């Protein structure tokens, strides 16, 4: 692939954009925590003497509304419920106390923080944020217009408020020149006078705002450690923290720099063309790694959304909606004119002509990345697929969900003889997917439907997990495997190991010669790679994977790469990299680095090495196993960790979405995970 000449301004812009991506991602991760800490700290204001008007506390009839406000206000503020009305009330009272009583810096910073919440509202870790999405589409009178108005305030008024806060803090930093009752007294010794003036200028201009905020926080902390009697109060420090993590806002030099760094390079038809087939974890990571390059990129997938496959089993068991784990691909890359998304099916690759066939038409490439994933492997018994569906797509998940729920519905209207077969669920394969499915179905039957039916007890459902090997979760050590089996059996799951499936039909399954009548059979026993090897005309391994070299390119085809479940990469201390999402993401990022080095005519990165960060599998509610090598966890701690890890993965999808779109603000009101048209299309 021919290199591209980068101008000096392009090099600077690319490097700056990469640095800004990392720093802004870190700040976004901190923002919800800072927001929660600020709300918890502001709860103290409800107990401040004189803040809430009223009579003597001992006079119940005169003060009970005030007592109620002091009791419920902090609770609601900490929970993030009705934050804007509460903040508006406290803003008015704080300004009144400041103007009518003795001026206090603490009141001024309270007012600034309460004003922030009046304009911006509470962050993601709040009930307002969680309920706001539903209220916007609820049939309640004026709910939709009210939520739209609040979003407008945050979007249009918020930047002006940030500008006002910056100018206010800048004026306070200048010191005696701008002394006023509505300006806080910021101790001169907090930072040297020349630095205070420079900091004030930078705040006013909105330049390097997180750095300036961090510097002022360090100065305030130094004064506190030195035991100074005066200085910025804790609420001043919290205001600086908010300004640091949320940035200077729209009207600032910081925003101009961010816009310039993320300015989309114009499409150039003469630039090298990178084609990525597959928008899974690996394909998306590769596309993201090329977002600042001048190369043209085409991302091809059979669907127009990226799917978070680790949570598919929760869609299959009615715990999540499909839209909760899907991200529209076009929405992610909409601000990159050099990246094109094509929805279709690849049927062949002509390596000699350097082109692939997409739905009958040719697409030329200079570099090709195959990230086409895997599908179900029935070990030569493809006729079983009609009776035992696997779980790899949204369609699979919704089909399985329908089978499971229909089984319970039919059992309600069926005689007891037929009911036993309907309520028998058999899962073939006790890897992570099989264990998670069995545990989720057991939880659904015993807890989710406990009082929903009249003619039978849903907990009477029979759930079998059949494994050909000697234990469940063979990827984990024996102790964790034994714990998983014990936990499944505690949920009522029948676990059968060393048992071979000999036949599957409409009536059920034959296991070691025993006929088991089962209304629902699910397949989680194995996968086989996509036919990418056949497209290239090379011999795959037994699982259909393409053997790749140290740089993940196909031997003899240096401009063709294979990653994820498509590839067999001996990159895990000489062993094959596992078919896991982290491995695919690492491989996608690595191939992007290889392509960047070629585009810039630089030395390639060292051979790909998979870095295993641990294995997790959930069994049921508050039960999971985690293996990090020397550290292993079971039960509730592993379950909480599993939830946190998957939450971080989902947040990673959101952050990835924001980073690829440029300087978007997650407060704008549109969901960063999936937009409403896609939500309607994906929800059956």
NUTIMI-363910 format. One record per residue (C-alpha): x, y, z; residue in three letters. Coordinates in steps of 0.2 Angstrom, whole numbers, padded with zeros to 4 digits, always signed. Layout:
# NUTIMI-363910
XYZAla/...
# end
This chain:
# NUTIMI-363910
+0000+0000+0000Unk/+0007+0017-0005Unk/+0011+0029+0008Unk/+0003+0046+0010Unk/+0013+0063+0012Unk/+0007+0072+0027Unk/+0010+0090+0029Unk/+0017+0097+0045Unk/+0000+0105+0050Unk/-0008+0088+0047Unk/+0004+0079+0058Unk/+0001+0092+0072Unk/-0017+0090+0070Unk/-0017+0071+0070Unk/-0006+0071+0086Unk/-0016+0084+0094Unk/-0032+0075+0090Unk/-0026+0059+0097Unk/-0020+0067+0113Unk/-0037+0076+0115Unk/-0046+0060+0112Unk/-0037+0052+0127Unk/-0038+0067+0139Unk/-0056+0070+0135Unk/-0061+0051+0137Unk/-0052+0052+0154Unk/-0062+0068+0159Unk/-0078+0060+0153Unk/-0075+0045+0164Unk/-0072+0056+0179Unk/-0087+0068+0176Unk/-0101+0057+0183Unk/-0091+0054+0199Unk/-0087+0073+0201Unk/-0105+0077+0198Unk/-0111+0065+0211Unk/-0098+0072+0224Unk/-0104+0090+0221Unk/-0122+0085+0224Unk/-0118+0076+0240Unk/-0108+0090+0246Unk/-0122+0103+0242Unk/-0134+0093+0252Unk/-0126+0102+0267Unk/-0133+0118+0262Unk/-0151+0113+0267Unk/-0145+0112+0285Unk/-0136+0129+0285Unk/-0144+0141+0298Unk/-0155+0155+0290Unk/-0155+0147+0273Unk/-0173+0141+0274Unk/-0185+0154+0282Unk/-0196+0148+0296Unk/-0199+0150+0314Unk/-0191+0141+0329Unk/-0188+0123+0326Unk/-0197+0119+0341Unk/-0213+0126+0334Unk/-0219+0111+0324Unk/-0234+0121+0316Unk/-0223+0135+0310Unk/-0208+0125+0304Unk/-0214+0108+0298Unk/-0213+0113+0280Unk/-0195+0119+0283Unk/-0191+0103+0292Unk/-0198+0093+0278Unk/-0188+0103+0265Unk/-0172+0100+0276Unk/-0175+0081+0277Unk/-0181+0078+0259Unk/-0170+0091+0250Unk/-0153+0083+0253Unk/-0160+0065+0250Unk/-0167+0071+0233Unk/-0152+0081+0228Unk/-0141+0066+0232Unk/-0152+0054+0222Unk/-0152+0066+0208Unk/-0171+0068+0208Unk/-0180+0085+0204Unk/-0163+0093+0205Unk/-0167+0108+0194Unk/-0182+0114+0205Unk/-0172+0111+0221Unk/-0156+0120+0214Unk/-0167+0135+0209Unk/-0175+0136+0226Unk/-0158+0135+0234Unk/-0150+0147+0222Unk/-0163+0160+0226Unk/-0161+0158+0245Unk/-0142+0158+0244Unk/-0142+0174+0234Unk/-0154+0182+0247Unk/-0143+0177+0261Unk/-0128+0184+0252Unk/-0136+0201+0249Unk/-0146+0203+0265Unk/-0133+0196+0277Unk/-0115+0196+0280Unk/-0106+0191+0263Unk/-0098+0174+0263Unk/-0088+0166+0250Unk/-0096+0149+0254Unk/-0113+0157+0249Unk/-0106+0163+0232Unk/-0099+0146+0227Unk/-0115+0138+0233Unk/-0124+0150+0221Unk/-0112+0146+0207Unk/-0115+0127+0209Unk/-0134+0128+0211Unk/-0134+0139+0196Unk/-0124+0125+0187Unk/-0138+0112+0191Unk/-0152+0124+0186Unk/-0145+0126+0169Unk/-0137+0109+0166Unk/-0146+0097+0177Unk/-0139+0082+0186Unk/-0127+0070+0177Unk/-0128+0052+0172Unk/-0128+0045+0190Unk/-0145+0052+0194Unk/-0163+0048+0194Unk/-0167+0063+0183Unk/-0155+0056+0170Unk/-0162+0039+0170Unk/-0181+0044+0170Unk/-0178+0059+0158Unk/-0177+0047+0143Unk/-0193+0039+0147Unk/-0202+0055+0151Unk/-0198+0063+0135Unk/-0208+0050+0126Unk/-0222+0047+0139Unk/-0240+0051+0136Unk/-0240+0063+0152Unk/-0246+0080+0148Unk/-0233+0092+0143Unk/-0219+0080+0148Unk/-0212+0080+0130Unk/-0211+0099+0128Unk/-0205+0101+0146Unk/-0190+0089+0143Unk/-0186+0097+0126Unk/-0186+0114+0135Unk/-0174+0108+0148Unk/-0163+0101+0134Unk/-0163+0117+0125Unk/-0158+0126+0141Unk/-0143+0115+0144Unk/-0138+0116+0125Unk/-0141+0134+0122Unk/-0140+0143+0140Unk/-0127+0131+0146Unk/-0112+0138+0136Unk/-0116+0156+0141Unk/-0117+0150+0159Unk/-0100+0142+0158Unk/-0093+0158+0150Unk/-0100+0168+0165Unk/-0092+0156+0177Unk/-0075+0158+0169Unk/-0076+0177+0169Unk/-0082+0177+0187Unk/-0068+0166+0193Unk/-0055+0176+0182Unk/-0061+0192+0190Unk/-0059+0185+0207Unk/-0042+0179+0203Unk/-0036+0196+0198Unk/-0040+0201+0216Unk/-0040+0219+0224Unk/-0043+0227+0207Unk/-0060+0219+0205Unk/-0066+0218+0224Unk/-0085+0216+0225Unk/-0098+0208+0236Unk/-0103+0196+0223Unk/-0085+0190+0220Unk/-0076+0177+0231Unk/-0060+0182+0240Unk/-0047+0170+0233Unk/-0031+0171+0244Unk/-0017+0179+0235Unk/-0005+0165+0242Unk/-0014+0152+0233Unk/-0004+0155+0218Unk/+0010+0168+0214Unk/+0002+0185+0208Unk/+0009+0183+0190Unk/+0003+0166+0189Unk/-0014+0172+0196Unk/-0015+0185+0182Unk/-0010+0172+0169Unk/-0023+0160+0175Unk/-0036+0173+0175Unk/-0032+0177+0157Unk/-0033+0159+0152Unk/-0050+0156+0161Unk/-0057+0171+0153Unk/-0051+0165+0136Unk/-0056+0147+0139Unk/-0039+0141+0135Unk/-0031+0125+0143Unk/-0046+0126+0155Unk/-0044+0108+0163Unk/-0025+0112+0166Unk/-0029+0129+0174Unk/-0043+0121+0185Unk/-0031+0108+0190Unk/-0017+0121+0195Unk/-0029+0131+0205Unk/-0035+0115+0214Unk/-0017+0111+0218Unk/-0014+0128+0225Unk/-0030+0127+0236Unk/-0025+0110+0242Unk/-0007+0116+0246Unk/-0015+0130+0256Unk/-0026+0118+0265Unk/-0012+0107+0269Unk/-0002+0122+0275Unk/-0016+0126+0287Unk/-0020+0143+0280Unk/-0035+0151+0288Unk/-0042+0158+0271Unk/-0042+0152+0254Unk/-0054+0143+0242Unk/-0068+0134+0251Unk/-0072+0116+0247Unk/-0086+0122+0236Unk/-0074+0133+0226Unk/-0063+0117+0224Unk/-0079+0108+0218Unk/-0083+0121+0206Unk/-0066+0121+0199Unk/-0067+0102+0197Unk/-0083+0103+0188Unk/-0075+0116+0176Unk/-0061+0105+0174Unk/-0070+0089+0169Unk/-0084+0097+0159Unk/-0072+0109+0150Unk/-0074+0128+0145Unk/-0089+0126+0134Unk/-0094+0131+0117Unk/-0087+0149+0118Unk/-0069+0146+0122Unk/-0052+0144+0113Unk/-0052+0126+0119Unk/-0067+0122+0109Unk/-0060+0131+0093Unk/-0044+0120+0096Unk/-0054+0104+0098Unk/-0064+0108+0082Unk/-0048+0112+0072Unk/-0040+0096+0078Unk/-0055+0085+0074Unk/-0059+0094+0058Unk/-0063+0080+0045Unk/-0050+0079+0031Unk/-0058+0080+0014Unk/-0061+0064+0004Unk/-0047+0061-0009Unk/-0052+0048-0022Unk/-0033+0046-0025Unk/-0029+0041-0007Unk/-0027+0022-0003Unk/-0043+0013+0000Unk/-0044+0002+0016Unk/-0059-0010+0016Unk/-0065-0017+0032Unk/-0077-0032+0031Unk/-0087-0034+0048Unk/-0092-0021+0060Unk/-0089-0031+0076Unk/-0077-0026+0090Unk/-0062-0029+0079Unk/-0069-0020+0063Unk/-0075-0005+0073Unk/-0058-0004+0083Unk/-0049-0004+0066Unk/-0060+0009+0058Unk/-0058+0020+0074Unk/-0039+0018+0073Unk/-0039+0026+0055Unk/-0051+0040+0059Unk/-0037+0053+0058Unk/-0028+0046+0042Unk/-0030+0053+0024Unk/-0034+0035+0018Unk/-0052+0031+0012Unk/-0060+0018+0023Unk/-0075+0008+0018Unk/-0084-0002+0032Unk/-0095-0016+0026Unk/-0107-0026+0037Unk/-0123-0036+0034Unk/-0132-0025+0047Unk/-0131-0006+0050Unk/-0128-0008+0068Unk/-0114-0013+0079Unk/-0119-0027+0091Unk/-0113-0029+0109Unk/-0113-0048+0108Unk/-0109-0052+0126Unk/-0126-0047+0132Unk/-0136-0055+0118Unk/-0141-0069+0131Unk/-0150-0055+0141Unk/-0160-0051+0125Unk/-0164-0069+0123Unk/-0171-0070+0140Unk/-0181-0054+0140Unk/-0170-0045+0152Unk/-0164-0032+0139Unk/-0171-0024+0123Unk/-0161-0027+0107Unk/-0159-0008+0105Unk/-0150-0008+0122Unk/-0135-0017+0115Unk/-0134-0010+0097Unk/-0125+0006+0091Unk/-0129+0013+0073Unk/-0113+0012+0063Unk/-0117+0027+0052Unk/-0121+0037+0068Unk/-0103+0033+0075Unk/-0094+0039+0059Unk/-0106+0052+0052Unk/-0093+0066+0054Unk/-0080+0057+0045Unk/-0082+0061+0026Unk/-0068+0049+0022Unk/-0077+0034+0029Unk/-0091+0025+0020Unk/-0102+0012+0027Unk/-0110-0001+0016Unk/-0123-0013+0021Unk/-0122-0029+0011Unk/-0115-0047+0010Unk/-0098-0051+0004Unk/-0098-0067-0007Unk/-0080-0067-0014Unk/-0063-0059-0014Unk/-0052-0058-0030Unk/-0034-0056-0022Unk/-0026-0054-0040Unk/-0037-0040-0045Unk/-0038-0033-0027Unk/-0056-0032-0026Unk/-0071-0040-0017Unk/-0088-0044-0023Unk/-0102-0036-0012Unk/-0120-0041-0017Unk/-0114-0044-0035Unk/-0104-0028-0038Unk/-0085-0026-0036Unk/-0077-0015-0023Unk/-0058-0012-0026Unk/-0046-0011-0011Unk/-0028-0007-0007Unk/-0029-0015+0010Unk/-0042-0028+0016Unk/-0046-0032+0034Unk/-0057-0047+0036Unk/-0066-0046+0053Unk/-0081-0057+0048Unk/-0083-0066+0065Unk/-0090-0084+0067Unk/-0106-0093+0066Unk/-0114-0109+0074Unk/-0105-0125+0072Unk/-0116-0141+0072Unk/-0101-0153+0069Unk/-0108-0159+0053Unk/-0126-0160+0058Unk/-0133-0144+0050Unk/-0151-0152+0050Unk/-0151-0148+0069Unk/-0150-0129+0066Unk/-0169-0129+0063Unk/-0173-0136+0080Unk/-0158-0129+0091Unk/-0155-0111+0086Unk/-0138-0103+0092Unk/-0135-0086+0098Unk/-0125-0074+0087Unk/-0137-0060+0081Unk/-0151-0050+0086Unk/-0162-0061+0075Unk/-0156-0076+0085Unk/-0159-0068+0102Unk/-0177-0062+0097Unk/-0181-0079+0090Unk/-0175-0088+0106Unk/-0185-0075+0117Unk/-0200-0079+0107Unk/-0198-0098+0109Unk/-0195-0096+0128Unk/-0210-0085+0131Unk/-0221-0094+0120Unk/-0217-0110+0129Unk/-0224-0103+0145Unk/-0239-0095+0136Unk/-0244-0112+0128Unk/-0241-0121+0145Unk/-0254-0110+0153Unk/-0267-0117+0140Unk/-0261-0135+0139Unk/-0265-0151+0148Unk/-0253-0157+0161Unk/-0246-0171+0150Unk/-0241-0159+0136Unk/-0235-0146+0148Unk/-0220-0155+0154Unk/-0212-0155+0137Unk/-0216-0137+0134Unk/-0208-0132+0150Unk/-0192-0142+0147Unk/-0178-0131+0141Unk/-0162-0140+0135Unk/-0145-0130+0132Unk/-0132-0140+0122Unk/-0114-0134+0127Unk/-0108-0128+0145Unk/-0096-0114+0140Unk/-0100-0096+0145Unk/-0115-0094+0133Unk/-0123-0110+0139Unk/-0120-0107+0157Unk/-0127-0089+0156Unk/-0142-0095+0146Unk/-0146-0109+0158Unk/-0144-0097+0173Unk/-0155-0083+0165Unk/-0169-0095+0160Unk/-0169-0102+0178Unk/-0170-0084+0185Unk/-0184-0080+0173Unk/-0194-0095+0178Unk/-0191-0094+0197Unk/-0191-0075+0199Unk/-0197-0066+0184Unk/-0213-0075+0182Unk/-0217-0081+0200Unk/-0235-0075+0200Unk/-0239-0073+0182Unk/-0248-0089+0178Unk/-0263-0098+0186Unk/-0263-0116+0180Unk/-0245-0120+0184Unk/-0230-0114+0193Unk/-0216-0107+0182Unk/-0203-0113+0194Unk/-0208-0131+0189Unk/-0199-0128+0172Unk/-0185-0141+0169Unk/-0169-0134+0163Unk/-0155-0145+0157Unk/-0137-0141+0153Unk/-0128-0154+0143Unk/-0109-0154+0141Unk/-0099-0167+0131Unk/-0084-0163+0142Unk/-0081-0167+0160Unk/-0085-0151+0167Unk/-0094-0134+0164Unk/-0084-0119+0159Unk/-0069-0128+0154Unk/-0060-0112+0150Unk/-0059-0109+0169Unk/-0050-0118+0182Unk/-0058-0133+0191Unk/-0062-0124+0207Unk/-0072-0110+0198Unk/-0080-0124+0186Unk/-0086-0133+0202Unk/-0093-0117+0209Unk/-0102-0113+0193Unk/-0110-0131+0193Unk/-0115-0129+0211Unk/-0123-0112+0208Unk/-0132-0119+0193Unk/-0139-0134+0202Unk/-0144-0122+0216Unk/-0155-0113+0204Unk/-0163-0129+0199Unk/-0153-0133+0183Unk/-0149-0151+0179Unk/-0131-0152+0174Unk/-0125-0167+0163Unk/-0107-0168+0159Unk/-0098-0182+0149Unk/-0114-0183+0139Unk/-0115-0183+0120Unk/-0130-0177+0110Unk/-0134-0190+0097Unk/-0149-0182+0089Unk/-0160-0167+0089Unk/-0178-0166+0081Unk/-0194-0157+0083Unk/-0198-0169+0098Unk/-0183-0165+0108Unk/-0165-0172+0110Unk/-0156-0189+0111Unk/-0142-0189+0124Unk/-0132-0205+0126Unk/-0147-0215+0120Unk/-0160-0207+0131Unk/-0174-0197+0123Unk/-0178-0181+0132Unk/-0194-0172+0126Unk/-0190-0154+0126Unk/-0200-0140+0119Unk/-0185-0128+0118Unk/-0168-0133+0113Unk/-0154-0120+0112Unk/-0136-0123+0104Unk/-0121-0116+0113Unk/-0109-0130+0109Unk/-0097-0123+0096Unk/-0093-0110+0083Unk/-0085-0110+0066Unk/-0077-0095+0057Unk/-0085-0087+0042Unk/-0080-0093+0025Unk/-0067-0079+0023Unk/-0053-0093+0020Unk/-0063-0099+0005Unk/-0064-0082-0002Unk/-0045-0081-0002Unk/-0043-0098-0008Unk/-0032-0104+0007Unk/-0034-0119+0018Unk/-0042-0115+0035Unk/-0039-0124+0052Unk/-0053-0136+0059Unk/-0063-0121+0065Unk/-0062-0112+0048Unk/-0050-0099+0054Unk/-0036-0091+0043Unk/-0019-0094+0050Unk/-0011-0076+0050Unk/+0007-0070+0053Unk/+0014-0060+0067Unk/+0007-0044+0060Unk/-0010-0052+0057Unk/-0008-0052+0038Unk/-0012-0067+0028Unk/+0004-0077+0023Unk/+0008-0072+0005Unk/-0005-0058+0005Unk/+0003-0043+0014Unk/-0011-0031+0011Unk/-0024-0043+0018Unk/-0027-0045+0036Unk/-0038-0056+0047Unk/-0043-0053+0065Unk/-0055-0059+0078Unk/-0065-0075+0076Unk/-0059-0076+0058Unk/-0041-0078+0062Unk/-0029-0090+0071Unk/-0016-0079+0078Unk/-0003-0087+0089Unk/-0001-0071+0099Unk/-0005-0077+0117Unk/+0012-0083+0123Unk/+0013-0095+0108Unk/-0005-0100+0110Unk/-0020-0095+0099Unk/-0028-0079+0104Unk/-0046-0083+0111Unk/-0062-0078+0102Unk/-0066-0064+0115Unk/-0071-0046+0112Unk/-0055-0039+0120Unk/-0045-0050+0109Unk/-0054-0044+0093Unk/-0052-0025+0099Unk/-0034-0027+0102Unk/-0031-0035+0085Unk/-0042-0022+0077Unk/-0032-0008+0085Unk/-0015-0017+0080Unk/-0020-0018+0062Unk/-0024+0000+0062Unk/-0007+0004+0069Unk/+0001-0007+0055Unk/-0009+0003+0042Unk/-0005+0019+0049Unk/+0014+0015+0049Unk/+0013+0010+0030Unk/+0003+0026+0026Unk/+0016+0037+0035Unk/+0031+0026+0028Unk/+0037+0022+0045Unk/+0043+0007+0054Unk/+0029-0006+0058Unk/+0024-0010+0076Unk/+0031-0025+0084Unk/+0022-0042+0082Unk/+0005-0043+0089Unk/+0004-0049+0106Unk/-0013-0053+0115Unk/-0014-0046+0133Unk/-0026-0057+0142Unk/-0035-0046+0156Unk/-0045-0060+0164Unk/-0061-0071+0161Unk/-0078-0068+0168Unk/-0095-0078+0167Unk/-0111-0074+0176Unk/-0122-0089+0182Unk/-0137-0080+0189Unk/-0142-0066+0200Unk/-0127-0061+0211Unk/-0118-0076+0206Unk/-0103-0077+0194Unk/-0085-0082+0192Unk/-0070-0072+0188Unk/-0052-0078+0184Unk/-0038-0066+0183Unk/-0024-0079+0185Unk/-0018-0077+0203Unk/-0034-0069+0208Unk/-0050-0078+0207Unk/-0068-0072+0213Unk/-0084-0081+0215Unk/-0102-0077+0220Unk/-0108-0059+0223Unk/-0091-0050+0222Unk/-0088-0058+0205Unk/-0106-0054+0199Unk/-0103-0036+0204Unk/-0086-0036+0195Unk/-0094-0044+0180Unk/-0108-0030+0180Unk/-0095-0016+0181Unk/-0084-0023+0167Unk/-0098-0025+0155Unk/-0104-0007+0160Unk/-0087-0001+0156Unk/-0088-0010+0139Unk/-0104-0002+0136Unk/-0097+0015+0141Unk/-0083+0011+0130Unk/-0095+0010+0115Unk/-0103+0027+0120Unk/-0085+0035+0122Unk/-0080+0027+0105Unk/-0096+0035+0098Unk/-0092+0052+0104Unk/-0074+0051+0100Unk/-0077+0046+0082Unk/-0090+0060+0080Unk/-0079+0073+0086Unk/-0082+0086+0100Unk/-0100+0080+0104Unk/-0107+0084+0121Unk/-0116+0069+0129Unk/-0129+0082+0137Unk/-0136+0086+0120Unk/-0151+0075+0123Unk/-0149+0062+0109Unk/-0145+0045+0115Unk/-0126+0041+0112Unk/-0130+0022+0111Unk/-0144+0021+0098Unk/-0156+0034+0090Unk/-0174+0032+0090Unk/-0176+0026+0072Unk/-0164+0012+0075Unk/-0173+0008+0091Unk/-0190+0006+0083Unk/-0182-0004+0069Unk/-0173-0016+0081Unk/-0187-0018+0094Unk/-0200-0032+0088Unk/
# end
